[in-house]
Amino acid sequence: MIVLEPQVQKIIIEDAVEAFPDECCGFVFGHEDNNGRRFITEARVVKNVKEGDRRRRFEIAPKDYLDAEKYAEEKQIELLGVYHSHPNHPAVPSEHDRAAAQPFFSYLIISVNDKVPGPIRSWRLNDDWQFEEENNHLITF
């Protein structure tokens, strides 16, 4: 289960709408409890550095990833995953998303249709390297 603080949801939505028609991307941070619930308390926007079609793909610069790891260590929180948008497509991971995914991370995807934000859904790789939705919807508090 993912628990998403309202300000994190706001950051993701604003980034997705502003980046439209391109994909946006960023990192999510927080902590995981003993029951496997992930509490997302922070999000950091990063630049989509994908060369070519940013409307269908995103790429995070290695330096941004290293900066995110350093930030988590300094703040004593966990880097729990990545968010990105799907312009004019559902919030369901693509095969490209799956091939680039890493174990442990949550992958939050927001659908944006003509600058109108849709649902944010969260996915994780299972033991067979396939995405499973973490829960039916994100809970905000």
Sequence and secondary structure as in RCSB ss.txt:
>XXXX:A:sequence
MIVLEPQVQKIIIEDAVEAFPDECCGFVFGHEDNNGRRFITEARVVKNVKEGDRRRRFEIAPKDYLDAEKYAEEK
QIELLGVYHSHPNHPAVPSEHDRAAAQPFFSYLIISVNDKVPGPIRSWRLNDDWQFEEENNHLITF
>XXXX:A:secstr
 EEE HHHHHHHHHHHHHHTTS  EEEEEEEE TTS EEEEEEEEE    SS TTT     HHHHHHHHHHHHHH
T EEEEEEEEEETS SS  HHHHHH  SS EEEEEEEETTEEEEEEEEEE TTS EEES SS EE 
